[in-house]
Amino acid sequence: QVQLVESGGGLVQAGGSLRLSCAASGRTFSTYVMGWFRQAPGKEREFVAAIDWSGIRRSYADSMKGRLTVSRDNNKSTSYLQMSSLKPEDTAVYYCAADRFSSGWTTEKSRTPNTYNYWGRGTPVTVSS
């Protein structure tokens, strides 16, 4: 089991940048695929980015591609989500999630919330216009 804690959210002006962090408990961080999702008020949770166990494969939401970089540091048991050129429509609570992906990585699975068994509580991001 792994516990996840997000940080780094806050208020930022449109066009600004933020780096979110997701710290995981335990010593088995490198055995988990990490995903990032977001949920805006009144909307469903949507995929943002994902990164495989070693950081080789990454997946990004088409709507945010070019403005995101997902990374991980397995020595620090932490995943990062760097967001740039933020827009008011990026306002949401951002969640990190983890799963072992025992049957292997597929891009489709990495983008599906139900694939992930472990979730953090989220960190709010507000982008002002």
C-alpha positions, 0 to 999 in steps of 0.5 A: 500500500502507498500513501500519496500527498500532493503539494504545490497548488495555489493561486497563480495568474494566467500565463504563470507556472506551477510545479506540483509534487506528489510524495509517496510513502514507503520504499516501493515507489519505483514499482508504481506508475504515477498518474495526475488527474484534475477535477473542476467544480461540477465536472468529472475527474479528467486525466492530466498526465502519467509516467511509468515506473522508470520515467521512460514512458509518459502520457499527456492530456491532449488539451494540455500537451505542450504545457506539461512535464511529468517527472519522477524521482524514485530516490525521493519517492516523489512525482512532479507535474510542471505546468506552464502557460496556465489558463483560467480553465486549468482551475481545478483540484489536482490529484496524483494517483498510483498503481502497480500496472501489474499487467503492463503499461498501455497509454489507454490504461494510464489515462483511465482513473479507474486503473489507479488504486491509490489516490492523494487528497488533492491540491487546489490550483486557481488560475486568475484571469 
